[in-house]
């Protein structure tokens, strides 16, 4: 079995999308779970895939999701 990282973005509520991240590690029966919120600011000024990906990454990987083990 390999390590897997599962990211679930749930239905939008109160202006943000709840996010659940589960880290499943090889050799362990229990996964490590972190919860946070995806919050998106304004659309990027440039419409390239890199700019959109950067904005999405900043909105998703912050606070408890960024700091997940």
C-alpha positions in Angstrom: 0.0 0.0 0.0 1.2 3.5 -0.7 0.6 6.8 1.0 -2.4 8.7 -0.4 -3.7 12.2 0.3 -7.4 12.7 -0.2 -8.8 16.2 -0.5 -12.6 16.7 -0.4 -14.1 20.1 -1.2 -17.7 20.2 0.1 -20.7 22.4 -1.0 -20.2 26.1 -0.5 -21.6 27.5 2.8 -21.3 31.0 4.2 -19.1 32.2 1.4 -16.5 29.4 1.6 -16.2 25.8 0.8 -15.4 23.4 3.7 -12.4 21.2 3.0 -11.5 17.8 4.5 -8.0 16.4 4.0 -7.2 12.8 4.9 -3.6 11.5 4.8 -3.6 7.7 4.5 -0.2 6.3 5.4 1.2 2.9 4.5 1.3 0.5 7.5 -1.2 2.6 9.5 -4.8 1.7 10.1 -5.8 5.3 11.0 -5.6 8.3 8.7 -4.7 11.8 9.8 -7.6 14.2 9.2 -7.5 18.0 8.9 -10.3 20.4 8.2 -10.3 23.9 6.8 -12.0 26.1 4.2 -11.3 27.0 0.6 -11.7 30.8 0.3 -11.2 32.4 -3.1 -10.5 36.0 -3.6 -11.0 37.9 -6.8 -10.2 36.3 -10.1 -6.6 36.7 -11.3 -5.9 39.7 -13.6 -4.3 37.3 -16.1 -6.3 34.4 -17.4 -3.5 31.8 -17.7 -3.8 28.3 -16.2 -0.8 29.1 -14.0 -2.4 32.2 -12.5 -5.7 30.3 -11.8 -3.7 27.4 -10.3 -1.8 29.7 -8.1 -5.0 31.4 -6.8 -6.6 28.1 -6.2 -3.5 26.8 -4.3 -3.4 29.9 -2.1 -7.1 29.6 -1.3 -6.9 25.9 -0.5 -3.5 25.3 1.1 -3.6 27.7 4.1 -4.1 27.4 7.8 -4.8 23.9 9.1 -4.8 22.4 5.6 -1.3 23.8 4.9 0.0 22.7 8.3 -1.5 19.1 8.1 1.1 16.5 8.9 
